[in-house]
Each structure stands twice: as C-alpha cells, then as structure tokens.
C-alpha cells in the first residue's frame, strides 16, 4: 500500500474530540490538547463529543424547528428576511447565494436578540447587522429554544476555544475581551428539501466560515462534505450527539495560517429527502479587531490563504457584512443599495 493510499484511508472520518477529557486530570487533558492541536492545524474540522449539551435542549430545538418548517408558507414568508435590514428572518429556497450560485435550501437566520442599531454618520455600516430577530407568532417555543441554544453553545464554544488556544501554547483567555456581552453569535435553522430537480445538487456551495468557530448539529441524513489535502470533497458521516466543528477565517488570520479554515459544502439529499441542520457561529463583537495570537508555533505559520475575491478585514464586522451582502442580494438591494456601490 502506498503512502498516498494510507493517508486517504483516514478520510473516512474526521478526528473525534472529547471535550470532557479536559476535566479528567492532567494526562487526559494533555492528550486532548494533542488531538485538538492536530485536528485544528491539519484539518480545520473535527467532531466534538463530551460537550455536555443536554439531550432535552437539543430535542426541544429540533422539535420547534421541524414545526417551523411545517408551517404554511405564508406564515414562514411573514418573517421574510427581505423585511429586515439586519439580515434576520426567513430565506425561501433558492434565494441565498454561495459563490454566485443559488443554494437549494430554506432557512431562518437568528442572532443575539438586541435592539436595532442604525449606523450614524461616520459609523461603520456593519452596525446594521445588529438588531431584533423575526419570530413566528404561532410558535413561541421556537424563540425560547433558539435563544437558549445560542447561550448554551456560546458557553461550549468559549470553553473549546480556551482548550484550543492552550493546546497550541497560547494564553487561553487571549480573545476573551472581543467576546463577552457584545459578541455577535448567530444561528441558522436550515432545511434542505431534496435536490432541485434541475440537476443542480448544490445544497450550499463550497465556502469557509468567517468567524472563530462553527458548531454544527446535523441530522442523520448526511450531505456535508469537507475539502481535504487531496483537493477532493469527502463526506462527513453523522455521529449521534456530536457537533461537527470547523474553524473560521478569523482563527486562520489570528494564527497567520497555522490553524486552518477549510472549504466545505453540502450536497443536496436525493429526491424528496429532507435534511435539517443547525449551524451555530461563535463570533466576536462586530467592532472587534483580531490581534495576532502570540504562540510558540508562530514561526512555522505558512501565512493566510489569500483569495483576491474574498479579502479579509481586521474588524470582524466588515467580514460579516461582506458575506451577508453577497449571500442575500435581495436584502442588500432593498436596504443597502449605498453599500453595494463603492464610493
């Protein structure tokens, strides 16, 4: 067997990281750090178990989510995100874009529940991203479950980030000041309704996430694929009660490319099979400036992946605003025409 085949064999599964090992004494925690370091440096993706999220909270969210997508279309469209300058609310199937092509899924975008902030003269336009969510009046339990999920997964992500930074020899709390009360977490409730019927199987096109960490709850249908070193996209088989974790572009920038933000996509399930997924995005404050991370492996860092079509900005809010304007052209045209026309 050649070395090449030996490496591809490991692609059958992403690394599995057990976060609860951090509480089982110095030896187990050191092993956790070794595995976390390797996963974040070599792959940029892993499956997280031992996270402590109660099954009842997961079930409450999934039950409310399925009830939302079962509502009459008119009820879902009452929350159309075209009505929200903050990019919150419902996006019908085919209205979102990735890489310029439409994504065959519908979704509800949710963030921290805050009052609208309209940028004043001279203020950065990314403050438009702060604002209230849109909720279905018929399903009060969805608001309860979704906001509880944001709090719960924010705590898991914070703990995971601390362990990850420790694993690469950095101060665990280095980025705490750019999170806290003003952080900008986000949640998507996503339904892939099956393939489009026109031969296009892009559930969501290849992309990287633009925050720090993403924790994805996927159902048992599958379809998520991760691009590995061989350049090919490999399936991520669902594991019961695990979150699929990937690193966002801010961590790649913070470590000058030592940690990887990895391309991933979703291939639509066949025929009329529905797939549900809930990605949670652990993002800092919109006005956060991401300082370079001091860590002992910095001299080995290869530099950030540069993509002229996807410039990365020091202030987090500009990265997210850039992504939202591209992904939601209808919202952009209705509310943010001035931002689409460079001065």
Sine and cosine of phi, psi and omega as CSV:
sin_phi,cos_phi,sin_psi,cos_psi,sin_omega,cos_omega
0.00,0.00,0.77,-0.63,-0.03,-1.00
-0.97,0.24,0.30,-0.96,0.02,-1.00
-0.87,0.49,-0.58,0.81,-0.02,-1.00
-0.88,0.48,-0.72,0.70,-0.01,-1.00
-0.92,0.39,-0.54,0.84,0.02,-1.00
-0.89,0.46,-0.61,0.79,-0.02,-1.00
-0.96,0.28,-0.63,0.78,-0.05,-1.00
-0.92,0.38,-0.44,0.90,0.00,-1.00
-0.87,0.49,-0.53,0.85,-0.04,-1.00
-0.96,0.29,-0.19,0.98,-0.04,-1.00
-0.95,0.30,-0.14,0.99,0.00,-1.00
-0.87,0.49,-0.40,0.92,-0.04,-1.00
-0.51,-0.86,0.59,-0.81,0.15,-0.99
-0.96,0.27,0.35,-0.94,0.12,-0.99
-0.83,0.55,0.59,-0.80,0.06,-1.00
-0.95,-0.32,0.85,-0.53,-0.07,-1.00
-0.93,-0.38,0.80,-0.61,0.01,-1.00
-0.98,-0.22,0.98,-0.22,-0.09,-1.00
-0.91,0.42,-0.45,0.89,-0.03,-1.00
-0.92,0.39,-0.26,0.97,0.05,-1.00
-0.88,0.47,-0.37,0.93,0.02,-1.00
-0.89,0.46,-0.37,0.93,-0.05,-1.00
-0.98,-0.18,0.07,1.00,-0.14,-0.99
-0.96,-0.27,0.46,0.89,0.07,-1.00
0.98,-0.18,0.28,-0.96,-0.14,-0.99
-0.86,0.50,-0.62,0.78,-0.06,-1.00
-0.93,0.37,-0.72,0.69,0.01,-1.00
-0.90,0.43,-0.61,0.79,-0.01,-1.00
-0.92,0.38,-0.62,0.78,0.04,-1.00
-0.90,0.44,-0.64,0.77,0.05,-1.00
-0.91,0.41,-0.65,0.76,0.07,-1.00
-0.84,0.54,-0.71,0.70,-0.03,-1.00
-0.90,0.44,-0.61,0.79,0.05,-1.00
-0.88,0.48,-0.71,0.70,-0.05,-1.00
-0.94,0.35,-0.64,0.77,-0.01,-1.00
-0.91,0.41,-0.68,0.73,0.03,-1.00
-0.85,0.53,-0.76,0.65,-0.03,-1.00
-0.89,0.45,-0.70,0.72,-0.04,-1.00
-0.89,0.45,-0.68,0.74,-0.08,-1.00
-0.97,0.25,-0.51,0.86,-0.04,-1.00
-0.99,0.11,-0.63,0.78,-0.12,-0.99
-1.00,-0.05,-0.53,0.85,-0.16,-0.99
-0.86,-0.51,-0.67,0.74,-0.08,-1.00
0.98,0.17,0.09,1.00,-0.01,-1.00
-0.59,-0.81,0.57,-0.82,0.15,-0.99
-0.34,-0.94,0.20,-0.98,0.09,-1.00
-0.98,-0.18,0.73,-0.68,-0.06,-1.00
-0.94,-0.34,0.85,-0.53,0.12,-0.99
-0.87,-0.50,0.08,-1.00,0.00,-1.00
0.91,0.42,0.50,0.86,-0.09,-1.00
-1.00,0.01,-0.24,0.97,0.08,-1.00
0.98,0.18,0.14,0.99,0.03,-1.00
-0.97,0.23,0.85,-0.53,-0.06,-1.00
-0.90,0.44,0.65,-0.76,0.02,-1.00
-0.84,0.54,-0.57,0.82,-0.04,-1.00
-0.90,0.44,-0.58,0.81,0.02,-1.00
-0.94,0.34,-0.64,0.76,0.04,-1.00
-0.89,0.46,-0.71,0.71,-0.03,-1.00
-0.90,0.44,-0.63,0.78,0.01,-1.00
-0.89,0.46,-0.67,0.75,0.00,-1.00
-0.92,0.40,-0.73,0.68,-0.05,-1.00
-0.91,0.41,-0.60,0.80,0.02,-1.00
-0.91,0.42,-0.72,0.70,0.00,-1.00
-0.91,0.41,-0.59,0.80,-0.01,-1.00
-0.91,0.41,-0.72,0.69,0.02,-1.00
-0.89,0.46,-0.60,0.80,0.04,-1.00
-0.90,0.43,-0.61,0.79,0.02,-1.00
-0.89,0.46,-0.75,0.67,-0.04,-1.00
-0.95,0.32,-0.26,0.97,0.08,-1.00
-1.00,0.06,-0.15,0.99,0.03,-1.00
-0.90,0.45,0.43,-0.90,0.11,-0.99
-0.84,0.54,0.54,-0.84,-0.06,-1.00
-0.83,0.56,-0.60,0.80,-0.01,-1.00
-0.86,0.50,-0.61,0.79,0.01,-1.00
-0.93,0.37,-0.63,0.78,0.03,-1.00
-0.93,0.36,-0.67,0.74,-0.03,-1.00
-0.94,0.34,-0.29,0.96,0.12,-0.99
-0.88,0.47,-0.35,0.94,0.01,-1.00
-0.97,-0.25,0.37,0.93,-0.08,-1.00
-0.80,0.61,0.76,-0.66,-0.05,-1.00
-0.94,0.33,-0.18,0.98,0.11,-0.99
-0.89,0.46,-0.38,0.93,0.04,-1.00
-0.99,0.17,-0.14,0.99,-0.12,-0.99
-0.90,-0.43,0.89,-0.45,0.08,-1.00
-0.92,0.38,-0.14,0.99,-0.05,-1.00
-0.99,-0.13,0.11,0.99,0.02,-1.00
0.89,0.45,0.52,0.85,0.07,-1.00
-0.97,-0.24,0.51,-0.86,0.11,-0.99
0.90,-0.44,-0.35,-0.94,-0.21,-0.98
-1.00,-0.06,0.72,-0.69,0.12,-0.99
-0.90,-0.44,0.86,-0.52,-0.02,-1.00
-0.96,0.27,0.31,-0.95,-0.05,-1.00
-0.84,0.55,0.79,-0.62,0.07,-1.00
1.00,-0.05,-0.13,0.99,-0.05,-1.00
-1.00,0.01,-0.20,0.98,0.04,-1.00
-0.99,-0.12,0.48,-0.88,-0.05,-1.00
-0.84,-0.54,0.65,-0.76,0.21,-0.98
-0.74,-0.68,0.80,-0.60,-0.05,-1.00
0.87,0.49,0.47,0.88,0.03,-1.00
0.99,0.11,-0.19,0.98,-0.01,-1.00
-0.96,-0.27,0.47,-0.88,-0.09,-1.00
-0.97,0.23,0.54,-0.84,0.04,-1.00
-0.99,-0.13,0.74,-0.68,-0.06,-1.00
-1.00,-0.03,0.98,0.21,0.02,-1.00
-0.30,-0.95,0.39,-0.92,0.21,-0.98
-0.87,-0.49,0.34,-0.94,-0.18,-0.98
-0.33,-0.95,0.30,-0.95,0.12,-0.99
-0.86,-0.52,0.85,-0.53,0.01,-1.00
-1.00,-0.08,0.79,-0.62,-0.08,-1.00
-0.74,-0.67,0.59,-0.81,0.10,-1.00
-0.66,-0.75,-0.14,-0.99,0.08,-1.00
-0.83,0.56,0.67,-0.75,-0.07,-1.00
-0.99,0.14,0.97,-0.25,-0.06,-1.00
-0.66,-0.75,0.37,-0.93,0.07,-1.00
-0.92,0.39,0.45,-0.89,0.02,-1.00
-0.89,0.45,0.63,-0.77,0.11,-0.99
-0.84,-0.54,0.94,-0.34,0.03,-1.00
-1.00,-0.02,0.84,-0.54,-0.06,-1.00
-0.88,0.48,0.75,-0.66,0.07,-1.00
-0.99,0.16,0.04,-1.00,0.01,-1.00
-0.84,0.54,0.76,-0.65,0.03,-1.00
0.99,0.14,-0.12,0.99,0.02,-1.00
-1.00,0.07,0.49,-0.87,0.00,-1.00
-0.88,0.47,0.65,-0.76,-0.04,-1.00
-0.92,0.38,-0.24,0.97,-0.02,-1.00
-0.92,0.40,-0.22,0.98,0.05,-1.00
-0.91,0.42,-0.28,0.96,0.12,-0.99
-0.85,0.52,-0.41,0.91,-0.07,-1.00
-0.95,0.30,-0.23,0.97,0.04,-1.00
-1.00,-0.03,0.72,-0.69,0.02,-1.00
0.19,-0.98,-0.03,-1.00,-0.05,-1.00
-0.97,0.23,0.40,-0.92,0.11,-0.99
-1.00,0.09,0.19,-0.98,0.16,-0.99
-0.93,-0.37,0.79,-0.61,-0.08,-1.00
-0.85,-0.52,0.53,-0.85,0.06,-1.00
-0.97,0.23,0.84,-0.54,-0.03,-1.00
-0.86,0.52,-0.53,0.85,-0.08,-1.00
-0.97,0.23,-0.16,0.99,-0.10,-0.99
-0.73,-0.68,0.93,0.37,-0.01,-1.00
-0.86,0.51,-0.43,0.90,-0.03,-1.00
-0.93,0.38,-0.36,0.93,0.03,-1.00
-0.93,0.37,-0.69,0.72,0.03,-1.00
-0.86,0.50,-0.72,0.70,-0.01,-1.00
-0.87,0.50,-0.75,0.66,-0.07,-1.00
-0.93,0.37,-0.64,0.77,-0.07,-1.00
-0.94,0.35,-0.68,0.73,-0.01,-1.00
-0.94,0.35,-0.56,0.83,0.09,-1.00
-0.91,0.42,-0.61,0.79,0.01,-1.00
-0.90,0.43,-0.66,0.75,0.04,-1.00
-0.86,0.51,-0.70,0.72,0.01,-1.00
-0.92,0.40,-0.71,0.71,-0.07,-1.00
-0.91,0.42,-0.75,0.66,-0.04,-1.00
-0.96,0.29,-0.45,0.89,0.11,-0.99
-0.88,0.48,-0.64,0.76,0.01,-1.00
-0.93,0.37,-0.64,0.77,0.04,-1.00
-0.90,0.44,-0.71,0.71,-0.04,-1.00
-0.91,0.42,-0.61,0.79,0.01,-1.00
-0.89,0.45,-0.71,0.71,0.00,-1.00
-0.90,0.43,-0.68,0.74,0.01,-1.00
-0.90,0.44,-0.67,0.74,0.02,-1.00
-0.88,0.47,-0.66,0.75,0.05,-1.00
-0.86,0.51,-0.71,0.71,0.00,-1.00
-0.92,0.39,-0.61,0.79,0.00,-1.00
-0.91,0.41,-0.71,0.71,0.00,-1.00
-0.90,0.44,-0.67,0.74,0.06,-1.00
-0.87,0.50,-0.64,0.77,-0.05,-1.00
-0.88,0.48,-0.51,0.86,0.00,-1.00
-0.98,-0.19,0.22,0.97,0.11,-0.99
1.00,0.10,0.29,0.96,0.00,-1.00
-0.99,-0.17,0.31,-0.95,0.09,-1.00
-0.90,0.44,0.80,-0.60,-0.09,-1.00
-0.85,0.53,-0.58,0.82,-0.13,-0.99
-0.99,-0.17,0.29,0.96,-0.13,-0.99
-0.83,0.56,-0.63,0.78,-0.06,-1.00
-0.99,-0.15,0.08,1.00,0.00,-1.00
-0.81,0.59,-0.64,0.76,-0.05,-1.00
-0.89,0.47,-0.39,0.92,-0.02,-1.00
-1.00,-0.08,0.06,1.00,0.12,-0.99
-0.96,-0.27,-0.87,-0.50,0.04,-1.00
0.93,0.38,-0.40,-0.91,-0.14,-0.99
-0.89,0.46,-0.49,0.87,-0.06,-1.00
-1.00,-0.05,0.16,0.99,-0.04,-1.00
-0.88,0.47,0.26,-0.96,-0.14,-0.99
-0.82,-0.57,0.87,0.49,0.00,-1.00
-0.93,0.36,0.40,-0.92,0.04,-1.00
-0.63,-0.78,0.39,-0.92,-0.03,-1.00
-0.66,-0.75,0.65,-0.76,0.16,-0.99
-0.85,-0.52,0.72,-0.69,0.19,-0.98
-0.98,-0.22,0.90,-0.43,-0.21,-0.98
-0.85,-0.52,0.69,-0.72,0.15,-0.99
-0.84,-0.54,0.81,-0.59,0.15,-0.99
-0.99,-0.16,0.92,-0.40,-0.16,-0.99
-0.99,0.11,0.18,0.98,-0.13,-0.99
0.96,-0.27,0.05,-1.00,-0.11,-0.99
-0.95,0.32,0.35,-0.94,-0.14,-0.99
-0.95,0.31,-0.28,0.96,-0.01,-1.00
1.00,0.07,-0.04,1.00,0.02,-1.00
-0.91,-0.41,0.30,0.95,0.02,-1.00
1.00,0.07,-0.11,0.99,0.02,-1.00
-1.00,0.00,0.87,-0.50,-0.04,-1.00
-0.94,-0.34,0.42,0.91,0.04,-1.00
-0.98,0.22,0.99,-0.15,0.17,-0.98
-0.92,0.39,-0.81,0.58,0.24,-0.97
-0.57,-0.82,0.70,-0.71,-0.09,-1.00
-0.95,0.32,0.19,-0.98,-0.04,-1.00
-0.88,0.48,0.74,-0.67,-0.02,-1.00
-0.31,-0.95,0.23,-0.97,0.20,-0.98
-0.93,-0.38,0.43,-0.90,0.06,-1.00
-1.00,0.06,0.46,-0.89,-0.16,-0.99
-0.95,-0.31,0.22,0.98,0.06,-1.00
-0.97,-0.22,-0.62,-0.79,0.00,-1.00
-1.00,-0.09,-0.87,0.50,-0.06,-1.00
-0.68,-0.73,0.56,-0.83,0.14,-0.99
-0.86,-0.50,0.76,-0.65,0.08,-1.00
-0.90,-0.43,0.91,-0.41,-0.11,-0.99
-0.96,-0.30,0.80,-0.60,0.19,-0.98
-0.99,-0.12,0.92,-0.39,0.04,-1.00
-0.91,-0.40,0.48,-0.88,0.03,-1.00
-0.99,0.15,-0.22,-0.98,-0.14,-0.99
-1.00,0.06,0.01,1.00,-0.09,-1.00
-0.96,0.27,-0.59,0.80,-0.05,-1.00
0.99,0.13,-0.06,-1.00,-0.04,-1.00
0.80,-0.60,-0.37,0.93,0.06,-1.00
-0.93,0.36,0.71,-0.71,0.04,-1.00
-0.73,-0.68,0.61,-0.79,-0.04,-1.00
-0.87,-0.49,0.70,-0.71,0.04,-1.00
-0.99,0.15,0.82,-0.58,-0.02,-1.00
-0.96,-0.28,-0.07,-1.00,-0.11,-0.99
-0.87,0.50,-0.41,0.91,-0.01,-1.00
-0.98,0.21,-0.01,1.00,0.02,-1.00
0.99,0.10,-0.16,0.99,-0.02,-1.00
-1.00,-0.06,0.37,-0.93,0.06,-1.00
-1.00,-0.05,0.78,-0.63,-0.06,-1.00
-0.90,-0.43,0.64,-0.77,0.00,-1.00
-0.90,0.44,0.54,-0.84,0.12,-0.99
-0.93,-0.37,0.99,-0.12,-0.04,-1.00
-0.90,0.43,0.71,-0.70,0.02,-1.00
-0.89,0.45,0.64,-0.77,0.12,-0.99
-0.89,-0.46,0.75,-0.66,-0.01,-1.00
-0.83,0.56,0.77,-0.64,0.08,-1.00
0.90,0.43,0.29,0.96,0.09,-1.00
-0.97,-0.25,0.50,-0.86,0.22,-0.98
-0.99,-0.15,0.67,-0.74,0.19,-0.98
-1.00,0.08,0.84,-0.54,-0.05,-1.00
-0.94,-0.35,0.73,-0.68,0.19,-0.98
-0.74,-0.67,0.43,-0.90,-0.01,-1.00
-1.00,0.05,0.60,-0.80,0.03,-1.00
-1.00,-0.09,0.09,-1.00,-0.09,-1.00
-0.89,0.45,-0.47,0.88,-0.01,-1.00
-0.91,0.42,-0.58,0.81,0.04,-1.00
-0.95,0.32,-0.55,0.84,0.08,-1.00
-0.91,0.42,-0.70,0.72,0.02,-1.00
-0.90,0.44,-0.69,0.72,-0.07,-1.00
-0.88,0.48,-0.51,0.86,-0.06,-1.00
-0.95,-0.30,0.25,0.97,0.03,-1.00
0.81,0.59,0.61,0.80,0.09,-1.00
1.00,-0.02,-0.01,1.00,0.01,-1.00
-0.93,0.38,-0.65,0.76,0.13,-0.99
-0.99,-0.13,0.56,-0.83,-0.19,-0.98
-0.97,-0.26,0.74,-0.67,0.31,-0.95
-0.99,-0.11,0.81,-0.59,-0.22,-0.97
-0.91,-0.42,0.66,-0.75,0.09,-1.00
-0.89,0.46,0.66,-0.75,0.07,-1.00
-0.51,-0.86,0.29,-0.96,-0.04,-1.00
-0.44,-0.90,0.15,-0.99,0.11,-0.99
-0.81,-0.59,0.80,-0.60,0.11,-0.99
-1.00,-0.03,0.78,-0.63,-0.05,-1.00
-0.85,0.53,0.62,-0.79,0.09,-1.00
-0.90,0.43,0.42,-0.91,-0.06,-1.00
-0.93,0.36,0.52,-0.86,0.14,-0.99
0.83,0.56,-0.74,-0.67,-0.08,-1.00
-0.99,-0.15,0.25,0.97,0.00,-1.00
-0.92,0.39,0.79,-0.61,0.08,-1.00
-1.00,0.03,0.55,-0.84,0.13,-0.99
-0.77,-0.64,0.70,-0.71,0.04,-1.00
-0.91,-0.42,0.64,-0.77,0.10,-0.99
-0.53,-0.85,0.43,-0.90,-0.04,-1.00
-0.74,-0.67,1.00,-0.07,0.12,-0.99
-0.99,0.11,0.69,-0.72,0.10,-1.00
-0.92,-0.40,0.78,-0.63,-0.06,-1.00
-0.94,-0.33,0.88,-0.48,-0.01,-1.00
-1.00,-0.03,0.98,-0.20,-0.11,-0.99
-0.87,-0.50,0.51,-0.86,0.03,-1.00
-0.99,0.16,-0.12,-0.99,0.08,-1.00
-0.86,0.52,0.49,-0.87,0.01,-1.00
-0.87,0.50,-0.58,0.82,-0.04,-1.00
-1.00,-0.03,0.21,0.98,-0.01,-1.00
-0.92,0.40,0.72,-0.69,0.18,-0.98
-0.96,-0.26,0.84,-0.55,-0.14,-0.99
-1.00,0.03,0.97,-0.23,-0.02,-1.00
-0.95,0.30,0.52,-0.85,0.06,-1.00
-0.87,0.50,0.65,-0.76,-0.05,-1.00
-0.99,0.17,0.78,-0.62,0.12,-0.99
-0.99,0.14,0.90,-0.44,0.02,-1.00
-0.42,-0.91,0.44,-0.90,-0.19,-0.98
-0.92,0.38,-0.32,0.95,-0.02,-1.00
-1.00,-0.01,0.06,1.00,-0.05,-1.00
-0.80,0.60,-0.62,0.79,0.01,-1.00
-0.89,0.45,-0.38,0.93,0.00,-1.00
-1.00,0.05,-0.12,0.99,-0.10,-0.99
-0.91,0.42,0.72,-0.69,-0.11,-0.99
-0.99,0.13,-0.08,1.00,-0.13,-0.99
0.99,-0.11,0.35,-0.94,-0.06,-1.00
-0.98,0.20,0.61,-0.79,0.11,-0.99
-0.88,0.47,0.83,-0.56,-0.01,-1.00
-0.98,-0.22,0.69,-0.73,0.02,-1.00
-0.69,-0.72,0.95,-0.33,-0.09,-1.00
-0.85,0.52,-0.40,0.92,0.01,-1.00
-1.00,0.09,-0.08,1.00,-0.08,-1.00
-0.66,-0.75,0.94,0.35,-0.02,-1.00
-0.91,0.41,0.57,-0.82,0.02,-1.00
-0.96,-0.27,0.71,-0.71,-0.06,-1.00
-0.96,-0.29,0.46,-0.89,-0.01,-1.00
-0.92,0.38,-0.63,0.78,0.00,-1.00
-1.00,0.08,0.81,-0.58,-0.11,-0.99
-0.82,0.57,-0.68,0.74,-0.10,-0.99
-0.83,0.55,-0.57,0.82,0.01,-1.00
-0.92,0.39,-0.59,0.81,0.04,-1.00
-0.90,0.44,-0.70,0.71,-0.04,-1.00
-0.94,0.35,-0.66,0.75,0.00,-1.00
-0.88,0.48,-0.68,0.73,0.05,-1.00
-0.83,0.55,-0.72,0.69,-0.02,-1.00
-0.91,0.42,-0.67,0.74,-0.03,-1.00
-0.92,0.40,-0.66,0.75,-0.02,-1.00
-0.89,0.45,-0.57,0.82,0.03,-1.00
-0.96,0.27,-0.67,0.74,-0.13,-0.99
-0.97,0.26,-0.49,0.87,-0.11,-0.99
-0.82,-0.57,0.95,0.32,-0.08,-1.00
-0.88,0.48,-0.49,0.87,-0.02,-1.00
-0.94,0.35,-0.65,0.76,0.06,-1.00
-0.91,0.42,-0.69,0.72,-0.03,-1.00
-0.86,0.51,-0.70,0.71,-0.04,-1.00
-0.92,0.39,-0.63,0.77,-0.07,-1.00
-0.95,0.30,-0.66,0.76,-0.19,-0.98
-0.93,-0.36,-0.38,0.93,-0.22,-0.98
-0.74,-0.67,0.63,0.78,-0.01,-1.00
-0.82,0.58,-0.61,0.79,-0.03,-1.00
-0.90,0.43,-0.51,0.86,-0.02,-1.00
-0.97,0.22,-0.35,0.94,-0.03,-1.00
-0.99,0.13,-0.28,0.96,-0.02,-1.00
-0.95,-0.31,0.98,-0.19,-0.03,-1.00
-0.84,0.54,0.67,-0.74,-0.03,-1.00
-0.92,0.39,0.00,0.00,0.00,0.00
